[in-house]
Amino acid sequence: MTEIIETSDDGRYRLRLEPDTDAHNPRTMYDHLTHVITLPDSDYADVDKDGGGPLADTWRQINHRDNAVEIFCRWARIAHGAVVIEDQTNDGPGTIWYLMPEGLAEVTDPTECIRSEIAEYRAWARGEAYGYIIEKAVTWKPVTDENEDVVVGERTTWEEVTDGSCWGLITYEWAEREARDQFTAHLEDIR
């Protein structure tokens, strides 16, 4: 459902926000610091594009055991110094998210880094992806041909401005904030 979230003071420009039904899985769009193992009894596709990261082979060796998650998480922490979070949810796949020591140096709070990637993935999986479009009002004047026949009466339509859209923004709050920032910047540029 398209939503007009802002209009310029002169009414010539507007900002629309709408759902992005083609948004790509954020886990496949760029490299992440965290790795994800999707638990085998899940009815969902694997979350991570790299199949579970550098510790995936060990996971595959033990995943048939009843206590595999507990063993794997403990082993990853002790043997590799990884920060590990098990994520069990009712509306998505069971997963183990981990951050290896080389990634720890790049973040201030490793647990928060992992939790933010979990939240991003979950939001995308729930369909919380949006796009924005900046549009300009364009007025079409009546056209008269050689025979003096009026072709069209005056009317106004909305057309997307050049570089006036962005898609794949995950969560409504982030999409709205980004859209409003870009709308403000656009209005400043045309002044």
Contacts in CASP RR format, 6 or more apart in sequence:
PFRMAT RR
TARGET T0000
AUTHOR 0000-0000-0000
METHOD contacts of the structure
MODEL  1
MTEIIETSDDGRYRLRLEPDTDAHNPRTMYDHLTHVITLPDSDYADVDKD
GGGPLADTWRQINHRDNAVEIFCRWARIAHGAVVIEDQTNDGPGTIWYLM
PEGLAEVTDPTECIRSEIAEYRAWARGEAYGYIIEKAVTWKPVTDENEDV
VVGERTTWEEVTDGSCWGLITYEWAEREARDQFTAHLEDIR
1 18 0 8 1.000
1 19 0 8 1.000
2 16 0 8 1.000
2 17 0 8 1.000
2 18 0 8 1.000
3 16 0 8 1.000
3 17 0 8 1.000
3 18 0 8 1.000
4 14 0 8 1.000
4 15 0 8 1.000
4 16 0 8 1.000
5 15 0 8 1.000
5 16 0 8 1.000
5 17 0 8 1.000
5 176 0 8 1.000
5 179 0 8 1.000
5 180 0 8 1.000
6 14 0 8 1.000
6 15 0 8 1.000
6 180 0 8 1.000
6 183 0 8 1.000
7 13 0 8 1.000
7 14 0 8 1.000
7 15 0 8 1.000
8 14 0 8 1.000
8 187 0 8 1.000
11 137 0 8 1.000
12 136 0 8 1.000
12 137 0 8 1.000
13 134 0 8 1.000
13 135 0 8 1.000
13 136 0 8 1.000
13 137 0 8 1.000
13 161 0 8 1.000
13 183 0 8 1.000
13 186 0 8 1.000
13 187 0 8 1.000
14 134 0 8 1.000
14 135 0 8 1.000
14 137 0 8 1.000
14 158 0 8 1.000
15 132 0 8 1.000
15 133 0 8 1.000
15 134 0 8 1.000
15 135 0 8 1.000
15 179 0 8 1.000
15 180 0 8 1.000
15 183 0 8 1.000
16 132 0 8 1.000
16 133 0 8 1.000
16 135 0 8 1.000
17 130 0 8 1.000
17 131 0 8 1.000
17 132 0 8 1.000
17 172 0 8 1.000
17 175 0 8 1.000
17 176 0 8 1.000
17 179 0 8 1.000
18 130 0 8 1.000
18 131 0 8 1.000
18 132 0 8 1.000
18 133 0 8 1.000
19 127 0 8 1.000
19 129 0 8 1.000
19 130 0 8 1.000
19 131 0 8 1.000
20 129 0 8 1.000
20 130 0 8 1.000
20 131 0 8 1.000
20 167 0 8 1.000
20 168 0 8 1.000
20 169 0 8 1.000
21 129 0 8 1.000
22 167 0 8 1.000
23 124 0 8 1.000
23 127 0 8 1.000
23 129 0 8 1.000
23 167 0 8 1.000
23 168 0 8 1.000
23 170 0 8 1.000
24 168 0 8 1.000
25 49 0 8 1.000
25 121 0 8 1.000
25 124 0 8 1.000
26 120 0 8 1.000
26 121 0 8 1.000
26 124 0 8 1.000
26 170 0 8 1.000
27 36 0 8 1.000
27 47 0 8 1.000
27 48 0 8 1.000
27 49 0 8 1.000
27 121 0 8 1.000
28 49 0 8 1.000
32 48 0 8 1.000
32 117 0 8 1.000
33 99 0 8 1.000
33 103 0 8 1.000
33 106 0 8 1.000
33 107 0 8 1.000
33 113 0 8 1.000
33 117 0 8 1.000
34 97 0 8 1.000
34 98 0 8 1.000
34 99 0 8 1.000
34 113 0 8 1.000
34 114 0 8 1.000
34 117 0 8 1.000
35 48 0 8 1.000
35 50 0 8 1.000
35 52 0 8 1.000
35 53 0 8 1.000
35 54 0 8 1.000
35 55 0 8 1.000
35 56 0 8 1.000
35 97 0 8 1.000
35 98 0 8 1.000
35 99 0 8 1.000
35 100 0 8 1.000
36 46 0 8 1.000
36 47 0 8 1.000
36 48 0 8 1.000
36 52 0 8 1.000
36 95 0 8 1.000
36 96 0 8 1.000
36 97 0 8 1.000
36 121 0 8 1.000
37 48 0 8 1.000
37 51 0 8 1.000
37 52 0 8 1.000
37 53 0 8 1.000
37 55 0 8 1.000
37 56 0 8 1.000
37 59 0 8 1.000
37 72 0 8 1.000
37 95 0 8 1.000
37 96 0 8 1.000
37 98 0 8 1.000
38 44 0 8 1.000
38 45 0 8 1.000
38 46 0 8 1.000
38 47 0 8 1.000
38 48 0 8 1.000
38 52 0 8 1.000
38 93 0 8 1.000
38 94 0 8 1.000
38 95 0 8 1.000
39 63 0 8 1.000
39 69 0 8 1.000
39 93 0 8 1.000
39 94 0 8 1.000
39 95 0 8 1.000
39 96 0 8 1.000
40 63 0 8 1.000
40 64 0 8 1.000
42 92 0 8 1.000
42 93 0 8 1.000
42 94 0 8 1.000
43 93 0 8 1.000
44 92 0 8 1.000
44 93 0 8 1.000
44 94 0 8 1.000
45 93 0 8 1.000
46 52 0 8 1.000
47 93 0 8 1.000
47 95 0 8 1.000
47 121 0 8 1.000
50 56 0 8 1.000
52 59 0 8 1.000
54 100 0 8 1.000
55 72 0 8 1.000
55 76 0 8 1.000
55 80 0 8 1.000
55 82 0 8 1.000
55 98 0 8 1.000
58 72 0 8 1.000
58 75 0 8 1.000
59 68 0 8 1.000
59 72 0 8 1.000
59 96 0 8 1.000
62 68 0 8 1.000
62 71 0 8 1.000
62 72 0 8 1.000
63 72 0 8 1.000
65 71 0 8 1.000
69 86 0 8 1.000
69 96 0 8 1.000
72 96 0 8 1.000
73 84 0 8 1.000
73 86 0 8 1.000
73 96 0 8 1.000
76 82 0 8 1.000
76 84 0 8 1.000
76 98 0 8 1.000
77 83 0 8 1.000
77 84 0 8 1.000
80 100 0 8 1.000
80 101 0 8 1.000
81 100 0 8 1.000
81 101 0 8 1.000
82 98 0 8 1.000
82 99 0 8 1.000
82 100 0 8 1.000
82 101 0 8 1.000
83 98 0 8 1.000
83 99 0 8 1.000
83 104 0 8 1.000
83 110 0 8 1.000
83 111 0 8 1.000
83 114 0 8 1.000
84 96 0 8 1.000
84 97 0 8 1.000
84 98 0 8 1.000
84 99 0 8 1.000
85 96 0 8 1.000
85 97 0 8 1.000
85 98 0 8 1.000
85 111 0 8 1.000
85 114 0 8 1.000
85 115 0 8 1.000
85 118 0 8 1.000
86 95 0 8 1.000
86 96 0 8 1.000
86 97 0 8 1.000
87 94 0 8 1.000
87 95 0 8 1.000
87 96 0 8 1.000
87 97 0 8 1.000
87 118 0 8 1.000
88 94 0 8 1.000
89 122 0 8 1.000
91 126 0 8 1.000
92 122 0 8 1.000
92 125 0 8 1.000
95 118 0 8 1.000
97 114 0 8 1.000
97 117 0 8 1.000
97 118 0 8 1.000
98 114 0 8 1.000
99 107 0 8 1.000
99 110 0 8 1.000
99 113 0 8 1.000
99 114 0 8 1.000
103 110 0 8 1.000
104 110 0 8 1.000
107 113 0 8 1.000
120 170 0 8 1.000
120 171 0 8 1.000
123 129 0 8 1.000
123 170 0 8 1.000
123 171 0 8 1.000
124 170 0 8 1.000
128 170 0 8 1.000
128 171 0 8 1.000
128 172 0 8 1.000
129 167 0 8 1.000
129 168 0 8 1.000
129 169 0 8 1.000
129 170 0 8 1.000
129 175 0 8 1.000
130 167 0 8 1.000
130 168 0 8 1.000
130 169 0 8 1.000
130 170 0 8 1.000
130 172 0 8 1.000
130 175 0 8 1.000
130 176 0 8 1.000
131 165 0 8 1.000
131 166 0 8 1.000
131 167 0 8 1.000
131 168 0 8 1.000
131 169 0 8 1.000
131 175 0 8 1.000
131 179 0 8 1.000
132 164 0 8 1.000
132 165 0 8 1.000
132 166 0 8 1.000
132 169 0 8 1.000
132 175 0 8 1.000
132 178 0 8 1.000
132 179 0 8 1.000
132 182 0 8 1.000
132 183 0 8 1.000
133 160 0 8 1.000
133 164 0 8 1.000
133 165 0 8 1.000
134 160 0 8 1.000
134 161 0 8 1.000
134 164 0 8 1.000
134 165 0 8 1.000
134 182 0 8 1.000
134 183 0 8 1.000
134 186 0 8 1.000
135 158 0 8 1.000
135 159 0 8 1.000
135 160 0 8 1.000
135 161 0 8 1.000
136 158 0 8 1.000
136 159 0 8 1.000
136 161 0 8 1.000
137 156 0 8 1.000
137 157 0 8 1.000
137 158 0 8 1.000
138 156 0 8 1.000
138 157 0 8 1.000
138 158 0 8 1.000
138 159 0 8 1.000
139 154 0 8 1.000
139 155 0 8 1.000
139 156 0 8 1.000
140 152 0 8 1.000
140 153 0 8 1.000
140 154 0 8 1.000
140 155 0 8 1.000
140 156 0 8 1.000
140 157 0 8 1.000
141 153 0 8 1.000
141 154 0 8 1.000
142 150 0 8 1.000
142 151 0 8 1.000
142 152 0 8 1.000
142 153 0 8 1.000
142 154 0 8 1.000
143 150 0 8 1.000
143 151 0 8 1.000
143 152 0 8 1.000
144 150 0 8 1.000
144 151 0 8 1.000
145 151 0 8 1.000
161 186 0 8 1.000
164 182 0 8 1.000
164 186 0 8 1.000
166 178 0 8 1.000
166 179 0 8 1.000
166 182 0 8 1.000
168 175 0 8 1.000
169 175 0 8 1.000
169 178 0 8 1.000
169 179 0 8 1.000
END
